[in-house]
Amino acid sequence: MIKRALGTVLAAAALVFSAASSEAADYRIDAGHSFVQFKISHIGVSWMIGTFENVSGSFSFDPDAGPEGQSISVEIDTASVDTNHAERDKHLRSADFLNVDEFPTATFVSTGYEGDGESGTLTGDLTLHGVTKEIAIAVKKVGEGKDPWGGYRAGFEGTVSLTRSEFSMGYNLGPASESMELLLFIEGIRR
């Protein structure tokens, strides 16, 4: 569930505008250079960090079109959750948490953006564990430019806090673990 949310946040981050030197363009999310991570309290004494390994999607931005010219769509394979502990990952995939058999993907589709070409707030619909809710992701452009292979790339980061119970994931982990933070790092290749 956390990874799904992260996937959503990463996709949202990609919607942030590029610098004025950018051209209107469509981008394919580079799965090998995009990460959706989550951070949740472990019994109030430390943090448990996880990553969703399989993130895909696309985004568009047009720096001259303003907020209306920006959009993003992200899909996360919920079974790709990885916390560096096989038994915990198996439990996260179960009906107690992500229920990957019934909900194999989490998605984020943007609905709006407020900000400038460097940072702002991306809003959109996150569907996680069969529940769709509007969320707001704080996003920031990391950079953009030509890559060594003749392409053009743009990268963004974003963060959002989610309450697990709002996505029907109420498995009791204690009060310190009711909310989690999603960290999104999205890189796209211009088409």
Secondary structure, DSSP 8 states (H G I E B T S, - for coil): -HHHHHHHHHHHHHTS---TT---EEEEE-GGG-EEEEEEEETTTEEEEEEES-EEEEEEE-TTTGGGG-EEEEEEEGGGEE-S-HHHHHHHHSTTTT-TTT--EEEEEEEEEEE-SSEEEEEEEEEETTEEEEEEEEEEEEEEEE-TTS-EEEEEEEEEEEEGGGGT------GGGSEEEEEEEEEEEE-
